Amino acid sequence: MGIEPKKKTGGRKKGIGNKVTTTLRQRIDLFINRNFEAIQDEYDTLPAKEKLNFISQLFAYSVPKLASTTSDVNIKTKLEELSTDQLEKVVNQVLMESE
């Protein structure tokens, strides 16, 4: 004599987004749009290494992840080995390609 699990009823239909997530994304978009110039001004003051870190963090929200975390560690290690001049070149290259 076991307990029968209840059948689920209601809830979101397949393909319907979560209201909280949707609202949060809209608010974040609005915040970024309203503060874009200030964000850009702050970005412009960052050293090359921090600029590259900032860009790589943004990619997580716009570019699907295709590689495992092992690749991320390898890339980070290689970036840490670069000189400031080399990092500046990488940052400038990324910025030019994103335009």
C-alpha positions as CSV (number, residue, x, y, z in Angstrom):
1,M,0.0,0.0,0.0
2,G,2.0,3.0,-1.2
3,I,1.1,6.6,-1.5
4,E,0.2,7.7,-5.0
5,P,2.0,10.8,-6.2
6,K,-0.3,13.7,-7.1
7,K,-0.8,14.6,-10.7
8,K,0.6,18.1,-11.4
9,T,-2.0,20.6,-12.6
10,G,-1.6,24.2,-13.5
11,G,1.7,26.0,-13.7
12,R,3.3,27.6,-16.7
13,K,2.6,26.2,-20.1
14,K,5.7,25.0,-22.1
15,G,7.4,28.0,-23.8
16,I,6.0,30.6,-21.4
17,G,8.7,32.6,-19.7
18,N,9.0,33.1,-15.9
19,K,7.5,36.5,-15.0
20,V,10.1,37.3,-12.4
21,T,13.0,36.6,-14.8
22,T,11.4,38.6,-17.6
23,T,10.8,41.6,-15.3
24,L,14.3,41.4,-13.9
25,R,15.8,41.3,-17.4
26,Q,13.7,44.3,-18.5
27,R,14.9,46.3,-15.4
28,I,18.5,45.4,-16.1
29,D,18.2,46.4,-19.7
30,L,16.5,49.7,-18.7
31,F,19.3,50.3,-16.1
32,I,22.0,49.7,-18.7
33,N,20.4,51.9,-21.3
34,R,20.0,54.7,-18.9
35,N,23.5,54.5,-17.6
36,F,25.4,53.4,-20.7
37,E,27.5,56.5,-21.0
38,A,28.6,56.3,-17.4
39,I,29.4,52.7,-17.8
40,Q,31.4,53.5,-20.9
41,D,33.3,56.3,-19.1
42,E,34.2,53.9,-16.2
43,Y,35.2,51.2,-18.7
44,D,37.5,53.7,-20.5
45,T,39.5,54.3,-17.2
46,L,40.2,50.6,-16.6
47,P,43.6,49.1,-17.3
48,A,43.9,46.6,-20.2
49,K,43.7,43.5,-18.0
50,E,40.5,44.7,-16.3
51,K,39.0,45.7,-19.7
52,L,39.5,42.3,-21.0
53,N,38.0,40.7,-17.9
54,F,35.0,43.0,-18.2
55,I,34.5,42.0,-21.9
56,S,34.8,38.3,-21.1
57,Q,32.2,38.6,-18.4
58,L,29.8,40.3,-20.8
59,F,30.3,37.6,-23.3
60,A,28.8,35.2,-20.8
61,Y,25.5,37.0,-21.4
62,S,25.6,37.3,-25.1
63,V,27.7,34.5,-26.6
64,P,26.7,30.9,-25.9
65,K,29.3,28.8,-24.1
66,L,30.9,26.4,-26.5
67,A,33.8,25.0,-24.5
68,S,34.3,23.5,-21.1
69,T,35.6,25.3,-18.0
70,T,39.0,23.7,-18.7
71,S,39.3,25.8,-21.8
72,D,38.4,28.9,-19.7
73,V,41.2,28.2,-17.3
74,N,43.7,27.7,-20.1
75,I,42.6,31.0,-21.7
76,K,42.9,32.8,-18.4
77,T,46.3,31.4,-17.8
78,K,47.5,32.5,-21.2
79,L,46.1,36.0,-20.7
80,E,47.9,36.3,-17.4
81,E,51.2,35.6,-19.2
82,L,50.6,38.5,-21.6
83,S,52.3,41.9,-21.1
84,T,50.3,45.1,-20.7
85,D,51.1,46.0,-24.4
86,Q,50.0,42.6,-25.6
87,L,46.8,42.9,-23.5
88,E,46.1,46.3,-25.0
89,K,46.4,44.9,-28.5
90,V,44.0,42.0,-27.6
91,V,41.4,44.4,-26.1
92,N,41.6,46.7,-29.1
93,Q,41.3,43.8,-31.5
94,V,38.2,42.5,-29.7
95,L,36.6,46.0,-29.7
96,M,37.3,46.5,-33.4
97,E,35.7,43.1,-34.3
98,S,32.6,43.8,-32.1
99,E,31.8,47.0,-34.0
